[in-house]
Amino acid sequence: EEIKSIIYLFDLNMAIFLERNLFLHFCLFLLFVTSIEASDPFNSSCFPPDFIFGTGSSAYQYEGTSYGDGKGPSIWDTFTHKHPDRIINDSNGDVAIDFYHRYKGDIKLMKSQGFNSFKFSISWSRILPYGKLSKGVNKEGIAFYNNLINELLANEIQPLVSLFHWDLPQALEQDYQGFLSPQIVDDFGDYAELCFKEFGDRIKDWITINEPYSYALFGYVTGSYAPGRCSAFTNNSMCGVGNAATEPYIVGHHMLLAHAKAVNLYRDIYKASLKGKIGISLISNWFVPNSTKKQDIYSAERALDFMFGCQYYLP
């Protein structure tokens, strides 16, 4: 089944869905927006009728209300307050752009630009404050995402949802070090299934994990992202805890197991009735051979296979 290409114009994220057969379809256009209040929507007449124009966000960067309405803290809440020096201008997501309260106005702007899709992530700790289904569901968080989804659909904008965009519940980091532990797989599965049950009747496109490579690299090698783990040989000024030689591979492995858990749940239990698609969103550098020599060509292919292929594309 061919998956539609999706463009996110503000942050130029590219979501790549993987369905039954391995499928990769790159399509990236650079579009210049002169004014968000432009009276005329983008001219899409040269694109296929089913081409999707959209924009994207992630919960921690957009929502705000990090400590309100029953939400539990995430590792990014902890990280930005503990290490404000690692973020430009000492910024944090306590308020962000206040999307939590202003989403209707933002959706109005999306519609004025002719967008027909919006990619957003669900904050795990907003609906499960302690990360575990057994420790309670935050009904206010569920209500927020229901209202957001309904508002998008009322404006003929199709939601595309990421389950995990790096904002792990802090409680799970404290309990068993998050994705360093295999315990994360079952907790992620419970969280994913809750989302399928609550929102799956309207969400037809799911992303399990956003850019697992970035989460493992910057969170466990450089220490520049939450949870800020690294080794002295990678960053002497930041590192107090971590092992950059082993931890990113452990984390990557557990992310793929969590991804598989969610995908299998959806396909085995929900796909037939909800008729949606589920995949993963990947990122990769592009490697070009230095010359036409066989060794250079092989080196470029190997680098691409490692970063994009063997490591995360083929769990």
Secondary structure, DSSP 8 states (H G I E B T S, - for coil): -----EEETTT--------SS------------S-TT-SS----TTS-TT-EEEEE--HHHH---TTSTT---BHHHHHHHH-GGGSGGG--TTTTT-HHHHHHHHHHHHHHTT--EEEEE--HHHHSTTS-GGG---HHHHHHHHHHHHHHHHTT-EEEEEEESS--BHHHHHHH-GGGSTHHHHHHHHHHHHHHHHHTTT--EEEEEE-HHHHHHHHHTS--STT----TTT-TTT-SS--TTTHHHHHHHHHHHHHHHHHHHIIIIIHHHH--EEEEE--------SSSSHHHHHHHHHHHIIIIIITTT--
